[in-house]
Amino acid sequence: MRRLDQVFRSIGREPERETCEGIKGIIEEGEKYTKAKGDDMVRDAALICAAQRVEHYEMAGYGTARTFAEQLGYDEAVQLLDQTLQEEKVTDKKLTDLAAQSINIKAAHA
C-alpha cells in the first residue's frame, strides 16, 4: 500500500481506501480450501491456485494503471507501478514453479 500511496502523491492526488470486492471474493474462496477435508497435497495445490488468482488479479490492475499512467505522462507513477508489477510477476513465477515441480505432482498421486 505504501507504494500505491507514492503513486498517488506523484500525481498530486490523495488515495481513497476502498475494499475490493473482487479480491475479497477470491480470498474468501481460498480460505475455504484451508478448512477442506482430504489430502494435504491436494489442499496445498488448491491454495497455490487461489494465491495465483490473487496475483493475476493484482497484475491486471497494476498493468492497467501503469498503461494509463504512461498515456498521461506520469513517469514516476509508471516507474512505481512497473516495479510493483514486476514483483507480482516474480511471485507468480515462484508459485508456478512450486506447483509444477512439487505440489501438483504429489497432489496428482494422492
Backbone torsions as a table, in degrees:
resi	resn	phi	psi	omega
1	MET	NA	-30.3	-179.6
2	ARG	-62.0	-38.1	-179.2
3	ARG	-68.1	-38.5	176.7
4	LEU	-63.9	-36.8	174.6
5	ASP	-59.5	-41.5	177.6
6	GLN	-62.3	-41.7	179.4
7	VAL	-58.8	-48.8	-179.0
8	PHE	-63.1	-43.1	178.7
9	ARG	-62.2	-36.8	-178.0
10	SER	-65.3	-21.8	178.5
11	ILE	-107.2	10.0	175.7
12	GLY	76.9	27.8	-179.3
13	ARG	-122.9	157.9	172.7
14	GLU	-101.7	131.1	179.4
15	PRO	-71.5	147.8	173.8
16	GLU	-111.4	133.2	-178.8
17	ARG	-84.0	130.7	176.5
18	GLU	-139.9	150.8	172.5
19	THR	-85.0	129.4	177.6
20	CYS	-88.4	109.6	-176.8
21	GLU	-65.2	-33.8	179.6
22	GLY	-62.6	-50.4	-178.7
23	ILE	-69.6	-33.7	177.5
24	LYS	-59.9	-42.9	178.2
25	GLY	-64.5	-41.2	178.9
26	ILE	-63.7	-42.3	179.5
27	ILE	-65.8	-43.0	178.4
28	GLU	-60.4	-40.6	177.8
29	GLU	-62.9	-43.6	178.4
30	GLY	-62.9	-36.2	179.0
31	GLU	-64.1	-30.0	177.2
32	LYS	-62.5	-34.4	-179.6
33	TYR	-64.8	-31.0	-178.9
34	THR	-66.8	-23.0	-178.5
35	LYS	-100.9	-3.2	-176.5
36	ALA	-67.4	144.4	176.4
37	LYS	-86.6	159.9	177.8
38	GLY	121.8	-165.9	-175.6
39	ASP	-66.5	136.2	-179.3
40	ASP	-60.5	-39.7	-177.9
41	MET	-68.2	-37.1	177.1
42	VAL	-65.4	-43.3	178.1
43	ARG	-62.8	-42.9	178.8
44	ASP	-62.3	-39.5	177.4
45	ALA	-62.2	-41.4	178.4
46	ALA	-65.4	-38.3	178.6
47	LEU	-66.5	-38.9	176.2
48	ILE	-63.4	-41.4	177.4
49	CYS	-59.0	-45.7	179.4
50	ALA	-63.3	-41.1	178.8
51	ALA	-63.3	-38.8	178.9
52	GLN	-68.9	-32.8	175.9
53	ARG	-62.3	-40.1	176.5
54	VAL	-62.5	-47.3	-179.6
55	GLU	-59.1	-44.1	-178.3
56	HIS	-65.9	-38.3	177.1
57	TYR	-61.9	-45.6	179.1
58	GLU	-64.5	-42.5	-180.0
59	MET	-61.7	-39.2	178.3
60	ALA	-62.6	-43.8	-179.9
61	GLY	-65.9	-47.3	-179.7
62	TYR	-66.9	-38.2	178.5
63	GLY	-64.2	-42.9	178.3
64	THR	-64.6	-45.5	179.5
65	ALA	-62.5	-40.4	178.8
66	ARG	-62.0	-43.0	180.0
67	THR	-62.7	-43.7	176.5
68	PHE	-61.5	-43.4	179.7
69	ALA	-60.8	-40.3	176.9
70	GLU	-60.3	-47.7	-177.1
71	GLN	-65.4	-27.4	-179.6
72	LEU	-93.2	-2.1	177.4
73	GLY	77.3	23.9	178.5
74	TYR	-90.6	79.1	-172.3
75	ASP	-59.9	-42.7	-179.7
76	GLU	-64.9	-41.5	178.1
77	ALA	-63.1	-39.8	178.2
78	VAL	-58.9	-46.7	-179.6
79	GLN	-60.5	-47.7	-178.3
80	LEU	-64.3	-44.5	-179.9
81	LEU	-67.2	-37.8	178.2
82	ASP	-66.0	-38.6	177.5
83	GLN	-60.1	-45.4	179.1
84	THR	-65.1	-42.9	179.3
85	LEU	-60.1	-43.1	179.2
86	GLN	-63.8	-39.1	177.4
87	GLU	-63.4	-40.2	178.2
88	GLU	-64.0	-39.8	178.6
89	LYS	-64.3	-39.1	177.8
90	VAL	-63.0	-44.8	178.8
91	THR	-61.6	-43.7	178.8
92	ASP	-60.9	-41.5	178.9
93	LYS	-63.3	-41.1	178.1
94	LYS	-62.4	-42.0	178.3
95	LEU	-65.1	-41.9	177.9
96	THR	-60.5	-46.8	-179.9
97	ASP	-62.2	-43.5	179.1
98	LEU	-60.5	-45.2	180.0
99	ALA	-65.5	-49.8	-173.4
100	ALA	-70.1	-34.3	-174.5
101	GLN	-94.0	-9.1	-175.8
102	SER	-147.1	-71.1	-168.9
103	ILE	-61.0	-47.9	-178.0
104	ASN	-64.8	-35.0	178.3
105	ILE	-63.9	-46.8	179.0
106	LYS	-66.2	-38.5	179.5
107	ALA	-65.6	-36.9	-179.8
108	ALA	-65.3	-25.7	-178.9
109	HIS	-101.6	9.8	-178.8
110	ALA	-76.5	NA	NA
